[in-house]
Amino acid sequence: WPYKCLQCGKSFCKSSSLTCHQEMHTRGGPCECRECGKMFQWFSYLIVHQQTHGGEALLL
C-alpha cells in the first residue's frame, strides 16, 4: 500500500486512513467523528458510524 507511517512502518491504502492512524501516535487517542465527537479505535469503524448521520461517509 502506498501510504506508510514513518513512525511504525504500518501501510495504508488511503491517505485518510494514514492520517487517522498517525493521530494515534501524536495524540495517543482514537479516531473521532467530526459530527458528534464519538471516538473509535479503528478508522473503518468511524467510516461505518459516519453513515448513521445520513448520507455518505465523511473522510478525514
Contacts in CASP RR format, 6 or more apart in sequence:
PFRMAT RR
TARGET T0000
AUTHOR 0000-0000-0000
METHOD contacts of the structure
MODEL  1
WPYKCLQCGKSFCKSSSLTCHQEMHTRGGPCECRECGKMFQWFSYLIVHQ
QTHGGEALLL
1 11 0 8 1.000
1 12 0 8 1.000
1 13 0 8 1.000
2 11 0 8 1.000
2 13 0 8 1.000
3 11 0 8 1.000
3 12 0 8 1.000
3 13 0 8 1.000
3 14 0 8 1.000
3 15 0 8 1.000
3 17 0 8 1.000
3 18 0 8 1.000
4 10 0 8 1.000
4 11 0 8 1.000
4 12 0 8 1.000
4 18 0 8 1.000
5 11 0 8 1.000
5 12 0 8 1.000
5 18 0 8 1.000
5 21 0 8 1.000
5 22 0 8 1.000
5 25 0 8 1.000
7 22 0 8 1.000
7 25 0 8 1.000
8 25 0 8 1.000
10 21 0 8 1.000
12 18 0 8 1.000
12 21 0 8 1.000
14 59 0 8 1.000
16 43 0 8 1.000
16 59 0 8 1.000
16 60 0 8 1.000
17 43 0 8 1.000
19 60 0 8 1.000
20 31 0 8 1.000
20 43 0 8 1.000
20 46 0 8 1.000
20 60 0 8 1.000
21 43 0 8 1.000
23 29 0 8 1.000
23 30 0 8 1.000
23 31 0 8 1.000
24 30 0 8 1.000
29 39 0 8 1.000
30 39 0 8 1.000
30 40 0 8 1.000
30 41 0 8 1.000
30 42 0 8 1.000
31 39 0 8 1.000
31 40 0 8 1.000
31 41 0 8 1.000
31 42 0 8 1.000
31 43 0 8 1.000
31 45 0 8 1.000
31 46 0 8 1.000
31 60 0 8 1.000
32 38 0 8 1.000
32 39 0 8 1.000
32 40 0 8 1.000
32 46 0 8 1.000
33 39 0 8 1.000
33 40 0 8 1.000
33 46 0 8 1.000
33 49 0 8 1.000
33 50 0 8 1.000
33 53 0 8 1.000
34 58 0 8 1.000
34 60 0 8 1.000
35 50 0 8 1.000
35 53 0 8 1.000
35 58 0 8 1.000
36 53 0 8 1.000
38 49 0 8 1.000
40 46 0 8 1.000
40 49 0 8 1.000
43 60 0 8 1.000
47 57 0 8 1.000
47 59 0 8 1.000
48 57 0 8 1.000
50 57 0 8 1.000
50 58 0 8 1.000
51 57 0 8 1.000
END
